[in-house]
Amino acid sequence: MKSIIKHKNFSKITLLLIVALTLQSCFVAQDYTRPDLEVETETLYRTDNLPKDSISIADLSWKTLFTDQYLQQYIEEGLQNNMDVRIALQQIIAAQAYAKQGKAGYLPSVSVGANATHQELSKNSQFGALFNGAIDTYDITANLSWEADIWGKIRSNKRATQAAYLQSVAGHQAVKTQLISNIANTYYNLLALDAQLEVTKQTIITRDSSVTTINALKEAGQVTQVAVDQNIAQYNNAKALQVDIEIAIFQTENMLSILLGKTPQHFERSSLDIQKIEQDIKLGVPATLLSNRPDVMAAEYDLIQSFELTNVAKSNLYPSLTLTASGGLESLELDNLINANSLFATIVGGLTQPIFNQRRLKTQKEVAIAQQEQALLEFKKTLLIAGNEVSNALFSYESEVKKFEFRKNEVEALRTAEANSEELLKNGYANYLDLLTARESALNAELNIIDSKLQQLVSIVDLYEALGGGWR
C-alpha cells in the first residue's frame, strides 16, 4: 500500500516536471534586437566628404599611429600603471563574478546540515501524555530547491548579467582609449612648450643685444631714453614669459606623472619638429562607431541589460514552478543515526501564482520598462555625441592644416619686417616704435605657429579617440 502511494506521488511530481519542460517553449521573454538607428548613423558626421567604406584610423594600433619612441614608452607604462585603468579592471572582475552567478541560475540550490535537537515535553500536551520526559532527535539533512525556467526569467537574468559584464569590459576599453589620448596630448603639449621655450630664449638673447645697440644709438643722439626704456621693458617681458613657460612645463610633467601612475618627475622627450602622422586620415562609415567606440558599446550593453531585466520583471507576474526536496538520516538515538532505517526523503513540487503583493511586481515591471526606455535614449544620445566629437575633431584638423600655412607666411613676413626695421633704425630711416612692434609681432607669430602645429597633432589624437581607436 505504501509503495502504491509513493508511486502515485512520484507520478504527480513527474507530471509537474513534464509540464514544466513543455511550458519552457512558451517563453514570455523576448530576444533583444538592436533598435533602428539608420537615420541617426547616416548623417552623424558633418562633412562634405562622406566615407564610403568601413576602413578607419580607429582600426590602427596606437603603436602604428604614434611613432615617437618616447611616446610609445609612456603609453605602454600608462596602460600598465594608470590608476583609472586598474580600477576599471577591478570592476571587470566584479562584473565577471556576477556573470558566473547568472550562468548558475539553471542549477538547483543544495544545502547539507547536521542537527541535534533536545525537546522537553509538557505533561499536559498531546505528546507529553504519551512520552515521559524529553525527546532527543538527531539528523543529517540535505535540502534541494530548483525552479523551472518556464517563462525565460532565469535565461533573461543570465543575459542581463552577461550584458553587465560586457559593459564593464567596454568601460575598461573606454578608459584605455581616453588614457592613450590624454598621454599623447600631454606629451605633445610638453614638446610645444619646449619649442616655445627655445623661441623665447632666442628672443631674450636678441633683445639683450638690442638693448646694447639702442644704448649706442642713444649715445649717438639718434634715439631718446624712451627708446632705451622700451627695449629694456621688452627684454624683461621676454624673461617673464620664459618663467611662465617653465612653470607650464613643470606642471605638465606632473600631469603626465599622474597619467603614468608615477611620482612627479622629469620626462625625456624628442622635439615637436619631428612629429609627423603619416597615416591617412580615414573615418569609416558612421555605423562603425557602434563597434569601435567603447562608450557607445557600453551604452548598448546597458540597454541590453535593461531589456533583459524588463523580461525578468514581466516573468515575475506569471506562475513559477518550483521543486523542493529534502532527505537524509534521522534518529532518536545517536547510535542508530547511521542506519538504513534512519533514511527519510520528501519531495514537493508546486506552481505559485502571485496575486496580491502590495503591487510590488507591477511596480517593478513599470519601473523596468521606464528604465529600458531611458537606456535607449542614453544609447542614442551617446551615439550622437560620438558623431559630434568626430565632426569637431575632423573640422579642427582640416582648419589647423590651412591655418598652419598662413602662420608660416606670417612668421616669414614678420621676421623680414623685424630685420628691415632694425636695419633702418640703425641708419636713421625708421622710428624705434616700428622696430618694437615688429619684434613683438614676430615673437607672437613664432609662438602661434608652434601652437598651430600642436593643434594639428591634438586634433588627430582627438579624432583617433572620437572614432574609438586605441583600445585594441
Phi, psi and omega in degrees: 000315179298320180295327179292318179296315179300320181296320178295317179297318179296323180294322179294316180295320177299320179297319178298320180294320179296318178298319181298313182294328178290319182288344181298339178282349182261058184295134168278326183296134179263160176272142181287136170231139181297134179297156181291111182243015185302317182296319181293319186281333185298321186243031181293323182267126178269086180209151178282338182255080181292134179293147183253345181230177185269003181289131184218151176293344176296338180283346180282145171290149179297335178291333178280321183287316182258111186264350179294124185295322178296316180297318177301318180297317182290323177296318179299316179294320180297318180295334179274323193246345185300135185294321181296321178295319181290325176295315179298326179295321177293327176295324176296316181299318178295316180294326179295323178297318178294324179295321177295322178296320179297322179294332182277004183296335180282343184277152178284160173265129183231136177220151180229137179212154176243135184225148172231124185238130174243124185233122174272122185266139174284133180296337180269359180274171182299314182279332180294331178288336181267324183246139180261127176092235187233165177237130174252133180232138179233137179208152169238113190237136172248134181242139180230138177221132182217136178246128178284135182275069185295314188258008178082016181295315181293319178299316180294321178295322176298314180294326178296318179291326176294320178296321178296321177295312179296329176295319178293325176296315178297323176297320176296319178295322179296320178297319179296315179300314180294322179297314179300317179298315181295319179295314181298314180295320178295318179297315179296325176297320177298317180296321179293319178295321176300315180295318178294324178295320180294317177299318181295319179296319177295323178295320179298317179298317180296316183288330175296319177294325181292327178297318177297317180296316183292329175294322179293321178293326177294318178298329179277358178080013182275333178227168181260179178296333178300318179296319178298313181297322180294322178292320177296320179297318179295322179298313181290329175298319178293322177297319178294321178298322177300317179297317179300318181292320179296323175297315180298320178298315180301313182291324180291323175297321177295323178296318178295325179299318179295317180298327181269000180069035182239166173285156182304135182196171175277146180238131175291148182200167179268213182235161181292328186298328186269000182283122178219139173256105187270352181280147176292141179276100180241135185267325191076160179294149184305329182297340180292343177298332181294335180245353181256321184275117182300323182290327176292318177297319179297321179294323178289322177296326175296321176296317179298317179299315179296321178299314181291324177292332173294320174301317180297315181297321178292320182294331181296342180279350184257164181298147177244136179257118181238147176236123178238144180214147175217151180191165180158216183236136179216135182206151174280343180241131181298325182292335181263008184296315180271083185205147181298329180286350181269355182291141174214159179205145178221132177232129180229129175232140182197156174257132180238121178250115177294135180241292179246118177218039178057033175066013184298314184293319179294322177297317179300320179295313181297318179295318180298319179296317179296320179291327176294317178295321177297317179297323178296316179295322178295322178298312179295321179296316179299321179293319178296318178297320179299314178297322178296318180293321177297314181300314181297316182294319180295314181295321179297316180297312180298322179291319181293327176297316178295315183297326182300321179295320177295320180297320178298314179297322179296316180297315180298318181293318183288326176296319177296318179297321180294315180296318180293319180297318180295320180293318179295323179295320180297329182263007175077021182254000182222159177273144182296334179295326177297320179293316180299317180296317180296320180296314182296319179294320180295319179296313180298322180293321178294321177293323181292324181290328174295316179297322179295319176297319178298315183295330174298312181295317180297321180296321178293318177298315179297321178293319177301315178292317182298328179278353178093026180274156172112330186276343182287000000 
